[in-house]
């Protein structure tokens, strides 16, 4: 009766409805629509523009003995039981929250929880008004690009760099200015003397090489931004996982001129399927950020935001991060020891933090692309910079000596077996 198949007639009984739901829910003709010949039109100039797409999904999605794909949390580490309890509790008291539009900047409970965590964890003092909830760091980059970039803008990027940022900036018509990475991070002496640029950096754990930007260079970069009126986009994608010593304060935490836009994500510590991240904007960009966000969407899903806010304020999030940090540390140790056992000359970079490391291939081994192909044939997934969602602007021989290896989603046994099998195939 609630769905409309039957109806009750007073004093007479219950009858099949004269008009059943299908009559008003589906079109009368169910056959194939007749094809209509149309004149083929040439695409407009806008449609003729070509965009480069980042390598988002593992290019070798098949069963492998060990797949060292980058940036993938262990699916078994997701706190399913605690999450189910939080979601159920919020559903019970949801009221109109699931049926009404909410604040486009995000649930205030979650923004407060993020602000409270950023102070001790990253030395960032920010109000909830400065925080916008987005669908992961890539969505945050899209928001920033819409706010700041226009055709002809200058975008300083690391070399090598995360594809998703470089290709996005290109799509907005920005001119990319690559600056090389060395063992101390971005070489700030190579920053261009140009005003009103943006600089995209991953200072805590550079993607893809994994080095940490030194404190001296952080201060140089901040001084450059203040002097040139430029903004720094700080992508802190996996800063929750540091294995030795206290982390250096985030660029945003050191910023006194309010020139840093900070990107954070929950894709690495919880899971990409939640599609939750956040942007911390300077005070003078709050109004503009909210306006741009309304043009992108009407806010992120309420239920996931609410559950995450409760997870953070109840202490569950910190317990979860501590637990998986120890898990990933053991797996990193297994990978480092396996590489050194089977490849004595291994130069390992970026293993102090994060969910992946970079391996500079010994001189006696073939190129990174060949090693990737040999490994794949043996059932082991290892990745070049390009396959691992990075782009190298330098000479090809330099970029083709690196592999990126993710370790967070593999057990220690799988890691050891995978590296042993790769060594056997390469021998």
N, C-alpha and C positions, 0 to 999 in steps of 0.2 A: 504493500500500500504506500509506503514511504517513497518508493521509486516510481510509482505511477502505473503499475500493471493492473491493479485492482482498485475498486472504489466502493465505498460504503454508501448506500442510499437509505436514508432514515425510514424506519419501520418496514422496509422491504427486504433488506439483506445486503449481501456483498456480491459484486458482479465484476466481470472482466471489463476493464476500461474500454470505452468506445475508441479512444485514441491512445495507443500504446507508445511508450517512450521512443522507440526506434523511429516512429513516424516523424518526430521533430528533432531527432538527434543526428540522423544520417540522411544523406542525399538520396533521392528516389532512384537514380541511375547508378548501378554498381559496376557496369561494364567499363572497358577501357575507353578513355576519352579519345575522341577522334583527333588524329594529328592534323595540325593546321600548318600549312606551309607559310613561312614568313621570309621576308627578304633579310638576308644576312647583313647586319650593319657592322661597320668598322667600329672598333672600340674607341672610346673617347681618349683624349690625352691622359686623363687621370687613370683610366684603366690600362693604358699602355705602360705606365710606370711599373717597374719590376722591383719586388721586395725580396730580400733574402730571409729565409726562415731558419731559426735556430734549431739545433739538434736537440729536441726535447725528449724524445723517447729513444731508448736503447736501439741502435740500428741493427743489432744482431739478436732479435727477440726469439730465441729458440733455446732448447734445453742444452745447457752447458755444464760441464763438470764443476767449473767455478766461473762466475761472471763478476768481474771487477768493475761493473758499471758505477758511475760516480753519483753522489748526492742522494742515495737511496737508503732510507732508514730500514732497520730490520722490522719486517711486518709483525713478527712475534713480540716485539717490544711495545707495541701500542697498548695502552692501559684499558683494554676493552671493558673489564668488569667495572672499574671506577667510572669510565665514560658512560656506560649504560645506566648506571645509577644516577649520574648527574643529569643526563638527558631525560630520564623518566621523571625525575623530581621537577625539572623545569616544565615538562609537558603537563604535569598535574596542576601547575599553578600558572599556566600560560595566559589564560584569559583571552584578551584580544591581541596579544603580541604576535600571533601567527597570522592574523588577518588584516593587520594595519601596517601602513608604511611607517618606518622608524627614522631616527636621525641618520642622515646620509653619511655622517662621519663615523658612525658605528655606535654600538651599545656603550653607554657611559660607564657601566660597571666594568667592562673589559678595558676601556681606555684608562680608567683609574688604576686597574690592576697592572697594566703595562707600565704606566708612569711610575708606580711604586716599585716595580722590579728593575727598571732601567737605572734608578739612582744607585743602588749598591752594586749592581752587576756590571754596568757600563759607564758609571760616573756621569750619567746624563740627567740633568734636572730639567724636566719638561712638565707642563701642565697638560691635563687631559684634552684641553682645547687645541693643543698643537698636534694631537695624534688623530690620524684617520685610519680606520680599518679598511683594508683592501684584500683582494683575492690572491695573496702571495706577493713575492717581491717583484715578479714580472709585471703584475698589475700596478704595483707601486711605481715602477719605472715608467709605465704608460702615463700614469697620473702626472709625474714630474715632467715628462716630455711635453705633454699638453700644456702645462703651466708655463714652461720656460722657452722651449725651442720653437723656432720658426725657420723657414728656408734660408740657408746661409749662415745660421748660427754655428759657433765653434763648439765641438764636443771633444774634450781631451779624454782619451781612453788609455788604459794600460796595454802594453804589448808584451806578451799575449794577453787577450781579454776575453771575457765572457761574451759569447755570440749574442745572447738575448739582449744585451745592452747596446752593443755596437750596431747590430742590424736594426734595432728599434730607432736609434738616433738617426741612422741613415734614412729610414722611412719618413722621418719628419723633415728631411732636407738638410740635416746638419752636416757640416764638414768635419770629418773625423781627423783628429791630430793624435796619432799614437805616440806614447812615451814609454821607453823601454823599462823593463823590470830587471833588477839585479838582486843580489842576496839581501839587500836592505829594503827591498820594495821599489816603489816608484822613484825613478831618478828625477828628483825635483829640479835639478839644474837644467833640465831639458824642457821645462814648462814654457809655453809660448807667452810672449809679452803682448797679450791681446785682452781687451776689456769685454765684460759681459759674456764670458764663456761658461760652460759647465765642465766639471771634471768628475768622471765616474771612477771610483776606486773601491777596492775590496781590501782594506788595510789589515784586518785581523788575520785573515787567511786567504791570501791572494788567489783568485781563480784565474788560471788553473795551477800555477806553480806552487802555491801554498806558503810563500814567504810572508813574514810579518813586517809591515811598514814600521821602521824605527821611529822612536820618539822625536829625534832630531828632524827627520824628514816630515813627520806629521806637522811639526811647528812650521817648517818651511812651506808646506802646502797650504796651511791656514793663512800664513802671511801673504802668499801669492793671491789667494782668493780675496782677502781684504783689500789688497792694493789694486787689484784689477776689477773689483766689483763683480766677481764671478761667484758661482755657487758650486759647492762640492756635494756630490751625491755619494754618500757612504753606504755601501751594501754590506751589511754585517750578517751574511746569510747563515754561517754556522759557528758563530762566536760562542755558543753554549758549550763547545767541546774544546777545552784547552787542557793539555795533559801535563805541562810542567810550568810551575811558577804562576804568579798572578798576571793576568792580561794587562797590557797597556790600556789606559783609558781610551774610549772611543774618540774619534775625531770630534764628534758632536759634543762630547764631554769636555774637550779642550778648547772648544770654539768660544771666543769672547766677542767676535764680530757678528755672530748669528748668520753665518754663511753656509752652514752645513745642513743638508737634508738627509735624514737618517732613514734607512730601510731595514726593517726586521721581518722575519718570517717564522711561522710555526711549521713550515713544510719539512724542515730537517729534524726538529726535535720531536714532532708528533707524526705528521704525515702530510704529503702533498694533497691527498684526497679531501682534506678539510678546506683547502683553498682559503687560508687565513694568514694575513700578514698585516703590517702596519707601516705607516709613514709618519715620521716626526718632522714637522716643517718649522722653519723660523717664524717668529711672531708676525713679521710683515707679510707673510705668505698665507696666513690662516684663511683669510676671507677668499682669496683667489683659489686656494686648494679646495675649499668647500664648493665653490661655484663650479669648478671643473669636475669635481666628483659627481655632482648632480647630472652632468651631461654624460658621464660614463655609465652610471647605474643608479638605482634608488636605494643602495645600501646592500651590505652582505647579509646572508641568511641569519635570522635572529637566533634560531635554536643553537647552532654551533657556537655563536658568540657567547650566548648565555652560559652554555656548559663550560666553555673555556674560562670564562670569568670566574665561575665557581671553583673550577679546578685550580686556578691560580690563587685565589684568595683563601682557599681551604688548605693550602700547603701541598696539595697533590702534585702540582707541576714541578716544584723544586725537588721533591723526592724522586719523581720520574727522571728528571734531568741528571741527578746525581747517579741514579742507577744505570742509565744507558751510557753515561760518560765512562763509568768503570768497564762496562761491556765493550765499548768501542776502543778503549785503551788496550784491553787484552787482545783485541783483534788487530789493532795497529801493530802491537808488539810481535804478533805472529807473522804479519806480513813483512815487517822489517827484518826479522831474524831469518825468514825463509829466503828473501832476496839476497841477503848477505851469505847465506849458506850455499846457495846454488850459483850466485854470480858475485864472485869475490870483489870485483871492481865497482860494485854498485854505488852510484852517487844518488842518495835519496834526499829529496827536498820537501819541506813543508810537512814534516811528520810530527811537529810539536803540537798541532791542533787539528780540529776538523774531522771530516769523514773520508778524506782521500789524501793521497800523497802523489808527488811527481817523481818519476824514476828517469834519470838521465842514462841512456843506454851506454854500456861499455863500448869501447871503440871496435872490438872484434865482432860485435853483433851487427846485423843488417839494420836498415832504416826502421823507424818506428812503424811505418805503414806495412813493411814486410813482416815485422814481428807480430803486428796485429793480425795479419792474414794467416801466418803460421800458427799462432795461438788459436785462432778461431777454428782452423782445420783440426786442431788437436782437442777441441772442446773447451778452450779457455778464452774468456772474453777479456782482452786488454785493449786500451783505447789510445789513439793518437790525440793530439790537441784538437784537431778538427772533429773527430768522432766523439770526443768528450765535451762537445758544446763550447769549444774555445776557438779563437781566431788569432793567428800569429801574423803580425805585420812585418816581421823582420825577414832576413834571408831564409829561404827554404831549408838549407842544410842545418841551421841552428834549430828551427822548430821541429824538424823531423828526427831529432834525437831524443825526444821526450815521450814518455807514456804517462797517462794518468790512471791511477788504480784506486778505486773505491773499495773500502774494506768493511763498512758498517753493516752491510746486509748479509755478510758471509760468516759462517762459524769458523773457529780457529782451524778445525780439521779441514774444512773446505778450502781455506786459504792455503794451508800447507800442501794439500794435494794438488791444488791448481798451479802453484808456482813450481812444484816438482814436475808436473806434466809439461809446463811450458819449457822448463830447462831441458827436459828430455827431447822435446820436439825441436828446440833450437840447436841441440847438439848434433 
